[in-house]
Amino acid sequence: MDLKIKKIFLFAIILLFIVILGEGLSSPSPIIIDFSDPSGLSAEAEFSVVDSKLQIILTNNSSGVPIGFDNGDQLLTSVAFDLPSGVFISGGRAFINTGSISENFDRISSQLTEGADVSVEWGYGNSSQTGFGSSNNFISTMKSGTTPFVYATSKTNLDGPINLDGPQAGLTNGVIPLGGLGAINNSIIVKLDIGGIDLSLMSNADSTLSYIASHNVVFEWGSDASFGFGSTTFPVPEPSTSLLFLCGLSIIFVSKRFIK
């Protein structure tokens, strides 16, 4: 084999190795579920797998509400979805997302900002609830069928009543006054522990996200005030900075060493 062809062949093998390595280092691409209707109700849920946990960034981005909605109805209180057969939520934590704050929480001396743990005000479930249709798995501020992420005490509770009991601590976007209700404006990040599957494996993480994307995702406002079925979009994945840096160094090295 001609020496130049050997060099090109070796260069191609090294590039292939870099691509394979990059696949191993990359993370599954998130999926984004959006809902909106003419009333102005709008929400977004971004699902991803981070550190072997199913992560949901839930946002109320409503610009209006249906006629007759009261202050509690405007709160985004749940998102429901389906996990593959045998896969279930076993626990998790909820935090105020970047750029968001609490409003009117009545058991604390000052309102909470991004990164604050609000797990005592949210919980999870693995059985279908009224309005969710076939979607069996969910996170919610509502009491029915919901297991709190953390059971509150009189000292750890953030907003009355103690533990889950209604739309309090749901997500507002300031469309209408809260009327004294405690809420989060306007996004939380939830990190779920998942049983029945090992999400540290890329293939499992990808298949779980694909399953969620291909089944109904349902948003709930208030206490059964409204339900919305979302539609899925797939963000274009961006290669990590470290992977690009590695590719660049490798190409420079191979070019100088072998292609002369």
VOGU-3710 file (C-alpha; in Angstrom, 3 decimals, decimal comma):
1> mdlkikkifl> 0,000/0,000/0,000  1,283/3,430/-0,969  2,695/5,358/2,026  0,419/8,344/1,413  -2,645/6,075/1,322  -1,517/4,472/4,589  -1,309/7,908/6,209  -4,773/8,858/5,000  -6,156/5,513/6,189  -4,590/6,004/9,624
11> faiillfivi> -5,961/9,540/9,776  -9,461/8,225/9,017  -9,202/5,573/11,752  -8,183/8,182/14,317  -11,072/10,440/13,352  -13,466/7,492/13,639  -12,092/6,784/17,117  -12,717/10,417/18,092  -16,323/10,202/16,896  -16,913/6,971/18,838
21> lgeglsspsp> -15,316/8,500/21,937  -17,513/11,552/21,522  -20,623/9,386/21,453  -19,567/7,824/24,730  -18,940/11,187/26,385  -22,076/12,912/25,138  -25,407/13,154/26,950  -28,825/12,213/25,576  -30,501/15,110/23,814  -33,361/16,657/25,822
31> iiidfsdpsg> -36,928/16,739/24,568  -39,185/19,755/24,947  -42,959/19,475/25,294  -44,943/22,662/24,612  -48,601/23,528/25,099  -50,521/26,689/24,293  -54,073/27,652/23,443  -55,899/30,828/22,346  -56,830/31,752/25,938  -53,167/32,497/26,626
41> lsaeaefsvv> -52,473/29,399/28,722  -49,018/28,155/27,840  -46,471/25,812/29,390  -43,239/24,002/28,630  -41,632/20,873/30,056  -38,056/19,978/29,152  -37,145/16,349/29,857  -33,519/15,238/30,010  -31,315/12,700/31,763  -28,662/14,252/33,994
51> dsklqiiltn> -26,461/12,259/36,384  -28,662/9,173/35,949  -31,785/11,106/37,008  -34,765/12,141/34,916  -34,756/15,933/35,014  -37,809/18,059/34,246  -37,709/21,827/33,846  -41,339/22,903/34,134  -42,315/26,445/33,162  -45,553/28,415/33,150
61> nssgvpigfd> -45,214/30,944/30,330  -48,894/31,873/30,038  -49,875/35,265/28,682  -53,566/34,938/29,593  -56,191/32,640/31,101  -59,672/31,410/30,090  -62,661/33,552/31,052  -63,781/32,715/34,581  -60,402/31,535/35,833  -59,619/32,618/39,392
71> ngdqlltsva> -56,227/33,143/41,031  -55,745/29,454/41,882  -56,778/28,265/38,419  -53,946/30,174/36,773  -51,316/28,109/38,604  -49,585/25,327/36,699  -49,841/22,489/39,220  -48,875/19,267/37,423  -47,276/17,670/34,422  -48,065/14,023/33,622
81> fdlpsgvfis> -46,260/11,671/31,254  -45,703/7,980/30,577  -42,609/5,959/31,423  -41,909/2,580/29,766  -43,468/-0,540/31,258  -41,817/-1,489/34,546  -40,206/1,947/34,959  -41,392/4,230/37,766  -40,601/7,329/39,814  -39,170/6,394/43,219
91> ggrafintgs> -38,395/9,848/44,619  -36,804/13,157/43,782  -36,320/16,806/44,666  -37,695/20,092/43,347  -35,851/23,401/43,142  -36,697/26,922/42,004  -35,205/27,323/38,543  -32,808/30,012/37,342  -34,401/33,441/37,210  -37,478/32,408/39,224
101> isenfdriss> -38,672/33,318/42,740  -41,371/32,386/45,214  -44,290/34,718/45,868  -46,457/34,905/49,009  -45,039/31,803/50,729  -46,455/32,421/54,202  -44,259/30,212/56,411  -40,932/31,868/55,644  -39,454/35,233/56,573  -38,219/36,089/53,063
111> qltegadvsv> -39,089/34,795/49,625  -36,972/32,132/47,936  -34,834/32,565/44,836  -33,251/30,302/42,236  -31,749/27,087/43,563  -33,942/26,997/46,681  -35,272/23,542/47,582  -39,082/23,448/47,394  -39,438/19,663/47,633  -41,908/19,911/50,532
121> ewgygnssqt> -44,374/21,632/48,180  -44,175/19,151/45,265  -44,483/15,403/44,870  -44,837/12,547/42,406  -47,147/9,726/41,415  -47,197/6,576/39,304  -50,906/6,040/38,719  -53,208/7,842/36,302  -55,247/10,703/37,746  -58,445/12,395/36,524
131> gfgssnnfis> -57,683/14,511/33,486  -54,313/12,931/32,734  -55,802/10,311/30,423  -53,385/7,419/29,942  -50,404/9,304/31,367  -49,516/7,397/34,534  -46,465/9,214/35,914  -46,549/12,788/37,144  -45,184/15,539/39,356  -47,678/17,774/41,129
141> tmksgttpfv> -48,522/20,135/43,971  -51,918/18,437/44,306  -52,717/15,982/47,095  -54,690/13,232/45,352  -52,475/10,236/44,565  -49,321/12,265/45,132  -46,378/11,276/47,342  -44,488/14,357/48,607  -40,827/14,465/47,676  -40,218/15,429/51,300
151> yatsktnldg> -42,832/15,308/54,066  -43,059/18,729/55,700  -43,204/19,593/59,377  -44,421/22,788/60,984  -40,793/23,967/60,951  -39,849/22,975/57,389  -43,101/23,863/55,620  -42,808/26,774/53,184  -46,439/27,618/52,479  -49,622/26,573/54,252
161> pinldgpqag> -51,197/24,155/54,660  -48,562/21,638/55,743  -47,806/19,130/52,971  -49,661/18,984/49,681  -53,242/20,187/49,694  -54,026/22,178/46,576  -52,604/24,534/43,961  -50,413/26,403/46,463  -46,766/26,501/45,317  -47,837/25,922/41,723
171> ltngviplgg> -46,275/27,991/38,960  -47,574/31,454/38,116  -46,607/33,816/35,356  -48,278/36,837/36,905  -51,293/36,835/34,594  -53,785/37,717/37,338  -53,240/38,527/41,045  -52,532/35,567/43,311  -55,071/36,620/45,898  -52,818/35,593/48,764
181> lgainnsiiv> -51,896/32,162/47,404  -48,270/31,118/47,570  -46,706/30,389/44,182  -43,464/30,165/42,235  -42,862/32,593/39,420  -42,354/30,906/36,963  -40,248/27,721/36,711  -38,950/24,769/38,732  -36,370/22,102/38,035  -37,212/18,611/39,278
191> kldiggidls> -34,676/15,786/39,566  -36,405/12,399/39,689  -35,043/9,097/40,937  -36,171/6,416/38,498  -36,587/2,716/39,297  -36,825/-0,234/36,945  -34,108/0,980/34,570  -30,490/2,147/34,734  -30,422/5,638/33,253  -26,629/5,772/33,487
201> lmsnadstls> -26,621/3,705/30,276  -26,944/5,913/27,207  -29,224/3,461/25,401  -31,647/3,373/28,351  -31,623/7,145/28,723  -32,310/7,650/25,008  -35,079/5,043/24,898  -36,782/6,524/27,987  -36,785/10,043/26,563  -38,032/8,734/23,218
211> yiashnvvfe> -40,834/6,885/24,988  -41,913/10,033/26,835  -41,837/11,991/23,574  -44,019/9,461/21,768  -46,761/9,378/24,421  -49,121/11,988/25,857  -47,681/14,690/28,097  -50,419/16,553/29,964  -50,258/19,873/31,826  -52,700/20,704/34,630
221> wgsdasfgfg> -53,744/24,136/35,882  -55,340/24,654/39,273  -57,352/21,862/40,861  -58,581/20,211/37,651  -59,342/23,670/36,223  -57,800/22,852/32,837  -55,694/20,185/31,131  -53,542/20,647/28,058  -51,922/18,011/25,830  -48,459/19,061/24,744
231> sttfpvpeps> -46,560/18,616/21,483  -42,924/17,566/21,210  -39,925/19,329/19,727  -36,373/18,023/19,560  -33,612/20,617/20,100  -30,575/20,230/17,863  -27,837/18,803/20,112  -24,684/20,846/20,416  -21,305/19,106/20,787  -19,633/19,785/24,099
241> tsllflcgls> -16,785/22,274/24,293  -14,455/19,572/25,595  -15,257/17,272/22,680  -14,608/20,036/20,147  -11,326/20,841/21,873  -10,324/17,160/21,784  -11,142/16,890/18,083  -9,184/20,025/17,300  -6,076/18,874/19,142  -6,260/15,443/17,558
251> iifvskrfik> -6,557/16,801/14,041  -3,604/19,147/14,586  -1,519/16,294/16,002  -2,337/13,896/13,182  -1,780/16,534/10,516  1,670/17,436/11,826  2,731/13,898/12,571  1,531/11,950/9,577  0,455/14,168/6,691  3,567/15,779/5,334
//
